Amino acid sequence: MTDSSDYTPPKVWTWNKVNGGRFASINRPIAGPTHDKELPVGRHPLQLYSLATPNGVKVTVMLEELLALGHGGAEYDAWLIKIGDGDQFGSGFVAVNPNSKIPALMDRSGPTPIRVFESGAILVYLAEKFGAFLPAEAGARAECLSWLFWQMGSAPYLGGGFGHFYAYAPTKIEYAIDRFAMEVKRQLDVLDRRLAESAYLAGGDYTIADMAVWPWYGGLVQGSLYGAAEFLQVQDYKHVQRWAETIGTRPAVQRGRMVNRASGEPASQLHERHDAGDFATKTQDKLAAGT
């Protein structure tokens, strides 16, 4: 690895497979499948293919919240996509999401299956399908969608920017960490100022905007993302802390965080979800058996 102070960009960039740190084995500059592999299909109308990263948690939280409201049509099968193993490059997954990123959703409730990819798009799709968690009134709807798209545009600075260089990069680059830490703290300040005047991001009601932002920034201020809570002094953002704690106590959120989780304490993991009863056993017997 060339020291950053001595690095001069070449005239033409070429792919060095050795570079890339923790994710070097799955990062590549081309799209498309690397192997043939069909996706499993369960018995429910909604088929989710995901992993419990912050982007994946957005969707499982939404589905669990819909079920908690009594929307039986939101029953779903959640299949684990192991991105470290390259599952996202299988032909079946690429057919659902040509961008090879989790989460990806297939809605088989109608005569023609509908694919939906990108976490924000999935949240909007489900909200409109079930008429929940997205305000109908024009002003409130605009506020909700504005914060949803704020998250979609901001999170790459938190994850791919700060998170990568602070936690995953093979070398620590002061300039990169400082640059992205500054931006993440600015984003936290944006949230804190908004939540000082509003219980939730779109106003007084809990919406898909909160479901989108919470797994990223809620996780950050509660110390579960990148181990950076002290570094970023997250205790200074009192209103974000209050909001994160409030959302984290919701039973549907707690269930949603477990789905497709394949790391951490075994009791917090539910590799696949096919029925509400799966939460009762937490699949601990399956985990212990390595299945």
Steps between C-alpha positions, in 0.01 A plus 500: 500500500647835393524760775231761438750787520700351213209404279449661161194382302599322180390635166266202460351317799532121506342254738736367766327201656731511803380843607168554672554382854236284665272500196761448230368154416153627405569846357544520126460766230253299289136395540315180419497149649810298575320166530168330440284468808123518523337668797276303734130586510284453807125490547430867571425771242805704597845347457788695654865426424717688743749527784462694826721792405340841564349498151356153552361587843296785351286253307458230764397766750244631251357153439479423871332837564244428227425160651465661843232726352309195380595504130497126436605554140839614627594147605836421354783254462842647573794317346857560612738642241859458617670789328841393631456178303386682187137382507397836354676409177292189435290511185172485690588790724631713215169442320322663796761769559737572211703715740590191711425669832271393781211528564296374207128423504269297277127560533317192373154605617379589150485321166844633404781504758640845573862557593600791723856589587669783694388522861330839465301381200390191692380713793297725271361202309382326818365822650290565190393138465365484855414866558714531812795700636492751214275803562224571250487876558724677248716697744560213738568264211756741354671530840512122537641441152749781544649335808490159335701628205726695736595167650553334165733781396677537835565141604778439244704764684438317825546144375720501194682812614548525874428136583733367234798719579454492878422130544585299191771660287833311506682822588380794708502818292468808717364723227227253401392432860495871586308588185226245556486541879429869445219418260345236727500742793335760278233245409444417867458871567243522219305217662537639850362839400205341325423267791520790744181631341326177404442162661576323175665607178183567302314653794298350781457160337741212452558439128722327246739793537575389857529136391758601239711726722489303826712195403781733391500801730315336787754222494781753490388696807418181690849364444422207270653640181874505431592530870522873445270641769781646711699619198200697371381609847148384418377580852486865391199430276235476772197514274634231269568289809142544621357414158727197457406360839128552437509313171726227634240401761232423240437123490479495120837675480654249736367215287608667177856538626525124549391393153786392270751577775800270478738655751501600865338315786320183382181611678493812282513306174222368281672390183177441311147604580204310359242535775439716806561193712864500394568775754390277787791260450746759361630204295751432776484124446571550129784738576656259747480226239658722239200482265 
